[in-house]
Amino acid sequence: MSGSPPDFRQSRARRRSGFGLALLALVVAGSLLLLSFNGTQHTLEWLADRETTFHQFLQQQPLVTWLALFLFYVIVTGVSIPGATLLSLLMAMLLGFWPALLLVSFASTLGATLAMLLARTLFRESVELKCAGRYPTFFRGLQEDGPYYLFALRLSPYVPYFVVNLLMGLTSMRIWSFWWISQLGMLPMTCLYLWAGSEFPGFRQLAEEGPGQLVSPMLGLALLLVALAPLVIRLVFKRRLAVDREAA
């Protein structure tokens, strides 16, 4: 890939790269803190009851449940509502890794594609007015490297997905190309988040066996990989950029 990543503000990039990790830290720390207060057992029992109700409804109405979860995730990712990472963790905890992977991977890709199409059609003038002249490196990189550049942006943890969706709406890339490149590029981090979520004990287990269930080697390893993956990808990205600058 030649060129540098889009000219996003560095402060915004740092916030984005640490957003997923911060959410994970909040989940763990918040859970432990919550369990330290009096009356927490009632909270856990309430959550456990909701979890049981969810699984009962899932067994009784699987199609309705899956469709509702799928559409909800599409909306969250399509309009960039904060909390998609936390929602992924919750889905993995409730559904398991493989079912959650199937749902989250396709729902997030569909949400991104719909956002791109809206930027290309209904909101094109507004997006052009706000974005077209601000990210010349993005369009230069896409022109030079095409699909590979989009794949790198999807893989990169410090480029906001919703910005990529909007900017891609100003390009002529085919919808199918945008779909499969986005899905493939987002897959590694999606797998890590869902693996971490699947290692969290359920609310029923926490209510019955206590907060000690939050401490496990596999959960610790999953959280460690989630924390390290963005840093590794960023280092690889920077190294490639340094080579590009030297080549230039």
C-alpha atoms as an extended CHARMM CRD file, in Angstrom:
* protein
*
       248  EXT
         1         1  MET       CA              0.0000000000        0.0000000000        0.0000000000  PROA      1               0.0000000000
         2         2  SER       CA              1.3730000000        3.3730000000       -0.9130000000  PROA      2               0.0000000000
         3         3  GLY       CA              0.5980000000        6.6860000000        0.6300000000  PROA      3               0.0000000000
         4         4  SER       CA             -0.4100000000        7.3080000000        4.2210000000  PROA      4               0.0000000000
         5         5  PRO       CA             -3.7600000000        6.6220000000        5.8680000000  PROA      5               0.0000000000
         6         6  PRO       CA             -6.4850000000        9.2890000000        5.6450000000  PROA      6               0.0000000000
         7         7  ASP       CA             -5.7150000000       12.6110000000        7.2470000000  PROA      7               0.0000000000
         8         8  PHE       CA             -7.7250000000       11.9850000000       10.3760000000  PROA      8               0.0000000000
         9         9  ARG       CA             -6.8720000000       14.0510000000       13.3830000000  PROA      9               0.0000000000
        10        10  GLN       CA             -4.4030000000       12.2430000000       15.6110000000  PROA      10              0.0000000000
        11        11  SER       CA             -6.3880000000       12.7980000000       18.7670000000  PROA      11              0.0000000000
        12        12  ARG       CA             -9.4580000000       11.2880000000       17.1550000000  PROA      12              0.0000000000
        13        13  ALA       CA             -7.4310000000        8.3410000000       15.9070000000  PROA      13              0.0000000000
        14        14  ARG       CA             -6.0640000000        7.6350000000       19.3620000000  PROA      14              0.0000000000
        15        15  ARG       CA             -9.5250000000        7.7320000000       20.8740000000  PROA      15              0.0000000000
        16        16  ARG       CA            -10.7550000000        5.3040000000       18.2450000000  PROA      16              0.0000000000
        17        17  SER       CA             -7.8700000000        2.8680000000       18.6450000000  PROA      17              0.0000000000
        18        18  GLY       CA             -8.3590000000        2.7100000000       22.3860000000  PROA      18              0.0000000000
        19        19  PHE       CA            -12.1450000000        2.6730000000       22.3460000000  PROA      19              0.0000000000
        20        20  GLY       CA            -12.5950000000       -1.0830000000       22.1220000000  PROA      20              0.0000000000
        21        21  LEU       CA             -9.9710000000       -1.7520000000       24.7820000000  PROA      21              0.0000000000
        22        22  ALA       CA            -11.4900000000        0.8490000000       27.0890000000  PROA      22              0.0000000000
        23        23  LEU       CA            -14.8940000000       -0.7660000000       26.7390000000  PROA      23              0.0000000000
        24        24  LEU       CA            -13.4750000000       -4.1660000000       27.5920000000  PROA      24              0.0000000000
        25        25  ALA       CA            -11.6790000000       -2.7520000000       30.6070000000  PROA      25              0.0000000000
        26        26  LEU       CA            -14.8880000000       -1.0850000000       31.7340000000  PROA      26              0.0000000000
        27        27  VAL       CA            -16.8000000000       -4.3310000000       31.3770000000  PROA      27              0.0000000000
        28        28  VAL       CA            -14.3520000000       -6.2370000000       33.5600000000  PROA      28              0.0000000000
        29        29  ALA       CA            -13.7480000000       -3.4590000000       36.0790000000  PROA      29              0.0000000000
        30        30  GLY       CA            -17.4120000000       -2.5330000000       36.2100000000  PROA      30              0.0000000000
        31        31  SER       CA            -18.4430000000       -6.1240000000       36.7820000000  PROA      31              0.0000000000
        32        32  LEU       CA            -15.9680000000       -6.5590000000       39.6150000000  PROA      32              0.0000000000
        33        33  LEU       CA            -16.9350000000       -3.2220000000       41.1370000000  PROA      33              0.0000000000
        34        34  LEU       CA            -20.6170000000       -3.9960000000       40.8420000000  PROA      34              0.0000000000
        35        35  LEU       CA            -20.1450000000       -7.2910000000       42.5910000000  PROA      35              0.0000000000
        36        36  SER       CA            -18.4590000000       -5.5850000000       45.5390000000  PROA      36              0.0000000000
        37        37  PHE       CA            -21.5280000000       -3.5900000000       46.5730000000  PROA      37              0.0000000000
        38        38  ASN       CA            -24.3330000000       -4.7270000000       48.8280000000  PROA      38              0.0000000000
        39        39  GLY       CA            -27.4290000000       -5.8160000000       46.9960000000  PROA      39              0.0000000000
        40        40  THR       CA            -25.4510000000       -6.9250000000       43.9730000000  PROA      40              0.0000000000
        41        41  GLN       CA            -26.7980000000      -10.4310000000       44.3220000000  PROA      41              0.0000000000
        42        42  HSD       CA            -30.2630000000       -9.0730000000       43.5810000000  PROA      42              0.0000000000
        43        43  THR       CA            -28.9060000000       -7.3510000000       40.4800000000  PROA      43              0.0000000000
        44        44  LEU       CA            -27.2520000000      -10.5400000000       39.2860000000  PROA      44              0.0000000000
        45        45  GLU       CA            -30.3890000000      -12.5280000000       39.9160000000  PROA      45              0.0000000000
        46        46  TRP       CA            -32.3900000000       -9.9980000000       37.9250000000  PROA      46              0.0000000000
        47        47  LEU       CA            -29.9120000000      -10.2130000000       35.0430000000  PROA      47              0.0000000000
        48        48  ALA       CA            -29.8980000000      -13.9980000000       35.3060000000  PROA      48              0.0000000000
        49        49  ASP       CA            -33.6980000000      -14.0120000000       35.0470000000  PROA      49              0.0000000000
        50        50  ARG       CA            -33.5040000000      -11.8280000000       31.9230000000  PROA      50              0.0000000000
        51        51  GLU       CA            -30.8890000000      -14.1760000000       30.4690000000  PROA      51              0.0000000000
        52        52  THR       CA            -33.1250000000      -17.1760000000       31.1290000000  PROA      52              0.0000000000
        53        53  THR       CA            -36.0770000000      -15.3800000000       29.5440000000  PROA      53              0.0000000000
        54        54  PHE       CA            -33.9660000000      -14.5970000000       26.4790000000  PROA      54              0.0000000000
        55        55  HSD       CA            -32.9190000000      -18.2190000000       26.0180000000  PROA      55              0.0000000000
        56        56  GLN       CA            -36.4950000000      -19.4050000000       26.4750000000  PROA      56              0.0000000000
        57        57  PHE       CA            -37.7170000000      -16.9740000000       23.8440000000  PROA      57              0.0000000000
        58        58  LEU       CA            -34.8300000000      -17.9960000000       21.5840000000  PROA      58              0.0000000000
        59        59  GLN       CA            -35.9480000000      -21.6130000000       21.8270000000  PROA      59              0.0000000000
        60        60  GLN       CA            -39.6070000000      -20.7590000000       21.2540000000  PROA      60              0.0000000000
        61        61  GLN       CA            -39.1390000000      -18.1450000000       18.5330000000  PROA      61              0.0000000000
        62        62  PRO       CA            -35.6650000000      -18.6390000000       17.0370000000  PROA      62              0.0000000000
        63        63  LEU       CA            -36.3880000000      -16.8970000000       13.7380000000  PROA      63              0.0000000000
        64        64  VAL       CA            -37.9300000000      -13.8330000000       15.3630000000  PROA      64              0.0000000000
        65        65  THR       CA            -35.1010000000      -13.5960000000       17.8950000000  PROA      65              0.0000000000
        66        66  TRP       CA            -32.3300000000      -13.9010000000       15.3170000000  PROA      66              0.0000000000
        67        67  LEU       CA            -34.0140000000      -11.4440000000       12.9870000000  PROA      67              0.0000000000
        68        68  ALA       CA            -34.4630000000       -8.8960000000       15.7850000000  PROA      68              0.0000000000
        69        69  LEU       CA            -30.8330000000       -9.2310000000       16.8910000000  PROA      69              0.0000000000
        70        70  PHE       CA            -29.6190000000       -9.0040000000       13.2940000000  PROA      70              0.0000000000
        71        71  LEU       CA            -31.6390000000       -5.8800000000       12.4800000000  PROA      71              0.0000000000
        72        72  PHE       CA            -30.6740000000       -4.2260000000       15.7520000000  PROA      72              0.0000000000
        73        73  TYR       CA            -26.9820000000       -4.7740000000       15.0560000000  PROA      73              0.0000000000
        74        74  VAL       CA            -27.3780000000       -3.5030000000       11.4900000000  PROA      74              0.0000000000
        75        75  ILE       CA            -28.9150000000       -0.2840000000       12.8220000000  PROA      75              0.0000000000
        76        76  VAL       CA            -26.2260000000        0.1520000000       15.4890000000  PROA      76              0.0000000000
        77        77  THR       CA            -23.3830000000       -0.2380000000       12.9980000000  PROA      77              0.0000000000
        78        78  GLY       CA            -25.1330000000        1.4770000000       10.0930000000  PROA      78              0.0000000000
        79        79  VAL       CA            -25.7120000000        4.7560000000       11.9240000000  PROA      79              0.0000000000
        80        80  SER       CA            -22.5930000000        4.3900000000       14.1160000000  PROA      80              0.0000000000
        81        81  ILE       CA            -24.3570000000        4.2560000000       17.4710000000  PROA      81              0.0000000000
        82        82  PRO       CA            -21.7190000000        3.9190000000       20.2330000000  PROA      82              0.0000000000
        83        83  GLY       CA            -21.6170000000        0.5230000000       21.8870000000  PROA      83              0.0000000000
        84        84  ALA       CA            -21.1880000000       -1.9100000000       18.9980000000  PROA      84              0.0000000000
        85        85  THR       CA            -18.1680000000       -3.4900000000       20.7060000000  PROA      85              0.0000000000
        86        86  LEU       CA            -20.0510000000       -3.9900000000       23.9550000000  PROA      86              0.0000000000
        87        87  LEU       CA            -23.0090000000       -5.3670000000       22.0170000000  PROA      87              0.0000000000
        88        88  SER       CA            -20.6940000000       -7.8640000000       20.3080000000  PROA      88              0.0000000000
        89        89  LEU       CA            -19.3970000000       -9.0550000000       23.6660000000  PROA      89              0.0000000000
        90        90  LEU       CA            -22.9360000000       -9.5010000000       24.9500000000  PROA      90              0.0000000000
        91        91  MET       CA            -24.0490000000      -11.4350000000       21.8720000000  PROA      91              0.0000000000
        92        92  ALA       CA            -21.0600000000      -13.7530000000       22.1490000000  PROA      92              0.0000000000
        93        93  MET       CA            -21.8210000000      -14.3580000000       25.8070000000  PROA      93              0.0000000000
        94        94  LEU       CA            -25.4850000000      -15.1380000000       25.1060000000  PROA      94              0.0000000000
        95        95  LEU       CA            -25.1720000000      -17.0080000000       21.8110000000  PROA      95              0.0000000000
        96        96  GLY       CA            -21.6790000000      -18.4790000000       21.8290000000  PROA      96              0.0000000000
        97        97  PHE       CA            -18.7690000000      -17.7450000000       19.5280000000  PROA      97              0.0000000000
        98        98  TRP       CA            -19.8200000000      -19.3030000000       16.2230000000  PROA      98              0.0000000000
        99        99  PRO       CA            -23.4860000000      -18.1860000000       16.1740000000  PROA      99              0.0000000000
       100       100  ALA       CA            -22.4290000000      -14.6790000000       17.2390000000  PROA      100             0.0000000000
       101       101  LEU       CA            -19.7160000000      -14.6150000000       14.5670000000  PROA      101             0.0000000000
       102       102  LEU       CA            -22.2450000000      -15.4630000000       11.8750000000  PROA      102             0.0000000000
       103       103  LEU       CA            -24.6320000000      -12.7660000000       13.0480000000  PROA      103             0.0000000000
       104       104  VAL       CA            -22.1440000000       -9.9930000000       13.8320000000  PROA      104             0.0000000000
       105       105  SER       CA            -20.0030000000      -10.4670000000       10.7220000000  PROA      105             0.0000000000
       106       106  PHE       CA            -22.8850000000      -10.2270000000        8.2760000000  PROA      106             0.0000000000
       107       107  ALA       CA            -24.8560000000       -7.6160000000       10.2300000000  PROA      107             0.0000000000
       108       108  SER       CA            -21.8750000000       -5.2670000000       10.5890000000  PROA      108             0.0000000000
       109       109  THR       CA            -21.0400000000       -5.6290000000        6.8990000000  PROA      109             0.0000000000
       110       110  LEU       CA            -24.6360000000       -4.9580000000        5.8940000000  PROA      110             0.0000000000
       111       111  GLY       CA            -24.7400000000       -1.9100000000        8.1770000000  PROA      111             0.0000000000
       112       112  ALA       CA            -21.5290000000       -0.5750000000        6.6480000000  PROA      112             0.0000000000
       113       113  THR       CA            -22.8380000000       -1.1890000000        3.1240000000  PROA      113             0.0000000000
       114       114  LEU       CA            -26.1140000000        0.6060000000        3.8340000000  PROA      114             0.0000000000
       115       115  ALA       CA            -24.2070000000        3.5650000000        5.2850000000  PROA      115             0.0000000000
       116       116  MET       CA            -22.0440000000        3.6660000000        2.1570000000  PROA      116             0.0000000000
       117       117  LEU       CA            -25.1080000000        3.5560000000       -0.0990000000  PROA      117             0.0000000000
       118       118  LEU       CA            -26.8240000000        6.3410000000        1.8420000000  PROA      118             0.0000000000
       119       119  ALA       CA            -23.6860000000        8.4670000000        1.4960000000  PROA      119             0.0000000000
       120       120  ARG       CA            -23.6280000000        7.6960000000       -2.2310000000  PROA      120             0.0000000000
       121       121  THR       CA            -27.2970000000        8.5540000000       -2.8350000000  PROA      121             0.0000000000
       122       122  LEU       CA            -29.4410000000       10.4780000000       -0.3600000000  PROA      122             0.0000000000
       123       123  PHE       CA            -26.6420000000       12.2770000000        1.4880000000  PROA      123             0.0000000000
       124       124  ARG       CA            -24.0470000000       12.5650000000       -1.2530000000  PROA      124             0.0000000000
       125       125  GLU       CA            -24.0870000000       16.3720000000       -1.4470000000  PROA      125             0.0000000000
       126       126  SER       CA            -23.7600000000       16.7150000000        2.3040000000  PROA      126             0.0000000000
       127       127  VAL       CA            -20.9270000000       14.1850000000        2.4880000000  PROA      127             0.0000000000
       128       128  GLU       CA            -19.1070000000       15.8180000000       -0.4160000000  PROA      128             0.0000000000
       129       129  LEU       CA            -19.4230000000       19.2140000000        1.2290000000  PROA      129             0.0000000000
       130       130  LYS       CA            -18.0140000000       18.0260000000        4.5450000000  PROA      130             0.0000000000
       131       131  CYS       CA            -15.5390000000       15.3380000000        3.5340000000  PROA      131             0.0000000000
       132       132  ALA       CA            -14.4300000000       15.4570000000       -0.0840000000  PROA      132             0.0000000000
       133       133  GLY       CA            -11.7400000000       18.1080000000        0.3390000000  PROA      133             0.0000000000
       134       134  ARG       CA            -10.5580000000       17.0100000000        3.7830000000  PROA      134             0.0000000000
       135       135  TYR       CA             -9.1350000000       13.5740000000        2.9950000000  PROA      135             0.0000000000
       136       136  PRO       CA             -7.0820000000       13.7900000000       -0.2110000000  PROA      136             0.0000000000
       137       137  THR       CA             -4.7870000000       10.9840000000        0.9350000000  PROA      137             0.0000000000
       138       138  PHE       CA             -7.7360000000        8.6240000000        1.1940000000  PROA      138             0.0000000000
       139       139  PHE       CA             -8.7740000000        9.0850000000       -2.4210000000  PROA      139             0.0000000000
       140       140  ARG       CA             -5.1700000000        9.0000000000       -3.6150000000  PROA      140             0.0000000000
       141       141  GLY       CA             -4.5260000000        5.7630000000       -1.7400000000  PROA      141             0.0000000000
       142       142  LEU       CA             -7.7250000000        4.2140000000       -3.0390000000  PROA      142             0.0000000000
       143       143  GLN       CA             -6.8790000000        5.2240000000       -6.5820000000  PROA      143             0.0000000000
       144       144  GLU       CA             -3.3850000000        3.7440000000       -6.3520000000  PROA      144             0.0000000000
       145       145  ASP       CA             -4.1370000000        0.5500000000       -4.3980000000  PROA      145             0.0000000000
       146       146  GLY       CA             -7.8710000000        0.0580000000       -4.8180000000  PROA      146             0.0000000000
       147       147  PRO       CA             -9.3230000000       -2.8940000000       -2.8610000000  PROA      147             0.0000000000
       148       148  TYR       CA             -6.1290000000       -3.4780000000       -0.9100000000  PROA      148             0.0000000000
       149       149  TYR       CA             -6.3020000000        0.0400000000        0.5120000000  PROA      149             0.0000000000
       150       150  LEU       CA             -9.8830000000       -0.4940000000        1.6910000000  PROA      150             0.0000000000
       151       151  PHE       CA             -8.8670000000       -3.8240000000        3.2360000000  PROA      151             0.0000000000
       152       152  ALA       CA             -6.0380000000       -2.1320000000        5.1560000000  PROA      152             0.0000000000
       153       153  LEU       CA             -8.4070000000        0.5460000000        6.4320000000  PROA      153             0.0000000000
       154       154  ARG       CA            -10.8850000000       -2.0950000000        7.6270000000  PROA      154             0.0000000000
       155       155  LEU       CA             -8.1210000000       -3.9980000000        9.3600000000  PROA      155             0.0000000000
       156       156  SER       CA             -6.6870000000       -0.8680000000       10.9390000000  PROA      156             0.0000000000
       157       157  PRO       CA             -8.0180000000       -0.1940000000       14.4650000000  PROA      157             0.0000000000
       158       158  TYR       CA             -7.4480000000        3.5660000000       14.3780000000  PROA      158             0.0000000000
       159       159  VAL       CA             -9.4540000000        4.5100000000       11.2890000000  PROA      159             0.0000000000
       160       160  PRO       CA            -13.1370000000        5.0300000000       12.2370000000  PROA      160             0.0000000000
       161       161  TYR       CA            -15.3230000000        2.6410000000       10.2720000000  PROA      161             0.0000000000
       162       162  PHE       CA            -18.1250000000        5.1360000000        9.8110000000  PROA      162             0.0000000000
       163       163  VAL       CA            -15.7500000000        7.6420000000        8.1950000000  PROA      163             0.0000000000
       164       164  VAL       CA            -14.6000000000        4.9630000000        5.7540000000  PROA      164             0.0000000000
       165       165  ASN       CA            -18.2280000000        4.1470000000        4.9760000000  PROA      165             0.0000000000
       166       166  LEU       CA            -19.0360000000        7.7700000000        4.1870000000  PROA      166             0.0000000000
       167       167  LEU       CA            -15.9470000000        8.3600000000        2.0820000000  PROA      167             0.0000000000
       168       168  MET       CA            -16.4750000000        5.1530000000        0.1190000000  PROA      168             0.0000000000
       169       169  GLY       CA            -19.8820000000        6.5160000000       -0.8210000000  PROA      169             0.0000000000
       170       170  LEU       CA            -18.0590000000        9.1410000000       -2.8750000000  PROA      170             0.0000000000
       171       171  THR       CA            -16.2140000000        6.5110000000       -4.8990000000  PROA      171             0.0000000000
       172       172  SER       CA            -17.3110000000        4.2960000000       -7.7690000000  PROA      172             0.0000000000
       173       173  MET       CA            -16.3580000000        0.9960000000       -6.1270000000  PROA      173             0.0000000000
       174       174  ARG       CA            -18.8920000000       -1.7190000000       -6.8190000000  PROA      174             0.0000000000
       175       175  ILE       CA            -21.2050000000       -2.6660000000       -3.9630000000  PROA      175             0.0000000000
       176       176  TRP       CA            -20.1640000000       -6.3160000000       -4.0100000000  PROA      176             0.0000000000
       177       177  SER       CA            -16.4710000000       -5.3960000000       -3.8660000000  PROA      177             0.0000000000
       178       178  PHE       CA            -17.1050000000       -3.0780000000       -0.9440000000  PROA      178             0.0000000000
       179       179  TRP       CA            -19.0700000000       -5.8300000000        0.8270000000  PROA      179             0.0000000000
       180       180  TRP       CA            -16.5740000000       -8.6810000000        0.6810000000  PROA      180             0.0000000000
       181       181  ILE       CA            -13.5080000000       -6.5230000000        1.2780000000  PROA      181             0.0000000000
       182       182  SER       CA            -15.1530000000       -4.9310000000        4.3140000000  PROA      182             0.0000000000
       183       183  GLN       CA            -16.3150000000       -8.2370000000        5.7240000000  PROA      183             0.0000000000
       184       184  LEU       CA            -12.9160000000       -9.8430000000        5.2760000000  PROA      184             0.0000000000
       185       185  GLY       CA            -11.0450000000       -6.8380000000        6.6780000000  PROA      185             0.0000000000
       186       186  MET       CA            -13.2230000000       -6.5390000000        9.7910000000  PROA      186             0.0000000000
       187       187  LEU       CA            -13.1890000000      -10.2770000000       10.4850000000  PROA      187             0.0000000000
       188       188  PRO       CA             -9.9450000000      -10.5710000000       12.5440000000  PROA      188             0.0000000000
       189       189  MET       CA            -10.9080000000       -8.0090000000       15.1880000000  PROA      189             0.0000000000
       190       190  THR       CA            -14.4940000000       -9.2680000000       15.1690000000  PROA      190             0.0000000000
       191       191  CYS       CA            -13.2460000000      -12.7640000000       15.9840000000  PROA      191             0.0000000000
       192       192  LEU       CA            -11.1340000000      -11.4840000000       18.8560000000  PROA      192             0.0000000000
       193       193  TYR       CA            -13.9630000000       -9.4570000000       20.3930000000  PROA      193             0.0000000000
       194       194  LEU       CA            -16.3870000000      -12.3520000000       20.1040000000  PROA      194             0.0000000000
       195       195  TRP       CA            -13.9100000000      -14.8250000000       21.5310000000  PROA      195             0.0000000000
       196       196  ALA       CA            -13.4510000000      -12.5470000000       24.5370000000  PROA      196             0.0000000000
       197       197  GLY       CA            -17.2140000000      -12.2420000000       24.9080000000  PROA      197             0.0000000000
       198       198  SER       CA            -17.7420000000      -15.9890000000       24.6760000000  PROA      198             0.0000000000
       199       199  GLU       CA            -15.2950000000      -16.5050000000       27.5530000000  PROA      199             0.0000000000
       200       200  PHE       CA            -17.3460000000      -14.3290000000       29.9140000000  PROA      200             0.0000000000
       201       201  PRO       CA            -19.5030000000      -16.4330000000       32.2520000000  PROA      201             0.0000000000
       202       202  GLY       CA            -23.2590000000      -16.0030000000       31.9550000000  PROA      202             0.0000000000
       203       203  PHE       CA            -25.2610000000      -13.9960000000       34.4710000000  PROA      203             0.0000000000
       204       204  ARG       CA            -26.8510000000      -17.1790000000       35.8150000000  PROA      204             0.0000000000
       205       205  GLN       CA            -23.4400000000      -18.6850000000       36.4650000000  PROA      205             0.0000000000
       206       206  LEU       CA            -22.2670000000      -15.5080000000       38.1980000000  PROA      206             0.0000000000
       207       207  ALA       CA            -25.3910000000      -15.4250000000       40.3500000000  PROA      207             0.0000000000
       208       208  GLU       CA            -24.9930000000      -19.0430000000       41.4200000000  PROA      208             0.0000000000
       209       209  GLU       CA            -21.2200000000      -19.4030000000       41.6580000000  PROA      209             0.0000000000
       210       210  GLY       CA            -20.0440000000      -15.8770000000       42.4430000000  PROA      210             0.0000000000
       211       211  PRO       CA            -17.6940000000      -13.2980000000       40.8730000000  PROA      211             0.0000000000
       212       212  GLY       CA            -14.7560000000      -15.6890000000       40.9880000000  PROA      212             0.0000000000
       213       213  GLN       CA            -15.9980000000      -17.0280000000       37.6620000000  PROA      213             0.0000000000
       214       214  LEU       CA            -14.7840000000      -13.8030000000       36.0520000000  PROA      214             0.0000000000
       215       215  VAL       CA            -11.1950000000      -14.8800000000       36.6920000000  PROA      215             0.0000000000
       216       216  SER       CA            -10.1040000000      -17.5450000000       34.2250000000  PROA      216             0.0000000000
       217       217  PRO       CA             -6.9700000000      -18.1600000000       32.1230000000  PROA      217             0.0000000000
       218       218  MET       CA             -8.8980000000      -18.2230000000       28.8270000000  PROA      218             0.0000000000
       219       219  LEU       CA            -10.7080000000      -14.9690000000       29.5590000000  PROA      219             0.0000000000
       220       220  GLY       CA             -7.4190000000      -13.3470000000       30.5470000000  PROA      220             0.0000000000
       221       221  LEU       CA             -5.7670000000      -14.5610000000       27.3450000000  PROA      221             0.0000000000
       222       222  ALA       CA             -8.6850000000      -13.3450000000       25.2430000000  PROA      222             0.0000000000
       223       223  LEU       CA             -8.5840000000       -9.8720000000       26.7990000000  PROA      223             0.0000000000
       224       224  LEU       CA             -4.8010000000       -9.7540000000       26.4070000000  PROA      224             0.0000000000
       225       225  LEU       CA             -5.0360000000      -10.5330000000       22.6880000000  PROA      225             0.0000000000
       226       226  VAL       CA             -7.7850000000       -7.9470000000       22.2430000000  PROA      226             0.0000000000
       227       227  ALA       CA             -5.5390000000       -5.3930000000       23.9270000000  PROA      227             0.0000000000
       228       228  LEU       CA             -2.4240000000       -6.2890000000       21.9370000000  PROA      228             0.0000000000
       229       229  ALA       CA             -3.9620000000       -6.7860000000       18.4860000000  PROA      229             0.0000000000
       230       230  PRO       CA             -4.6280000000       -3.0800000000       17.7800000000  PROA      230             0.0000000000
       231       231  LEU       CA             -1.0950000000       -2.2130000000       18.8570000000  PROA      231             0.0000000000
       232       232  VAL       CA              0.4360000000       -4.8810000000       16.6330000000  PROA      232             0.0000000000
       233       233  ILE       CA             -1.6620000000       -3.8610000000       13.6370000000  PROA      233             0.0000000000
       234       234  ARG       CA             -0.7440000000       -0.2340000000       14.2080000000  PROA      234             0.0000000000
       235       235  LEU       CA              2.9600000000       -1.0620000000       14.3660000000  PROA      235             0.0000000000
       236       236  VAL       CA              2.7220000000       -3.0410000000       11.1320000000  PROA      236             0.0000000000
       237       237  PHE       CA              0.7990000000       -0.1890000000        9.5450000000  PROA      237             0.0000000000
       238       238  LYS       CA              3.3860000000        2.3650000000       10.6240000000  PROA      238             0.0000000000
       239       239  ARG       CA              6.2250000000        0.2070000000        9.3650000000  PROA      239             0.0000000000
       240       240  ARG       CA              4.6440000000       -0.0200000000        5.9460000000  PROA      240             0.0000000000
       241       241  LEU       CA              4.0970000000        3.7280000000        5.8890000000  PROA      241             0.0000000000
       242       242  ALA       CA              7.7490000000        4.2970000000        6.7320000000  PROA      242             0.0000000000
       243       243  VAL       CA              8.7590000000        2.1040000000        3.7930000000  PROA      243             0.0000000000
       244       244  ASP       CA              6.4390000000        4.0590000000        1.5400000000  PROA      244             0.0000000000
       245       245  ARG       CA              7.9490000000        7.3440000000        2.6260000000  PROA      245             0.0000000000
       246       246  GLU       CA             11.4480000000        6.0770000000        2.0060000000  PROA      246             0.0000000000
       247       247  ALA       CA             10.4160000000        4.7700000000       -1.4000000000  PROA      247             0.0000000000
       248       248  ALA       CA              8.9310000000        8.1360000000       -2.2320000000  PROA      248             0.0000000000
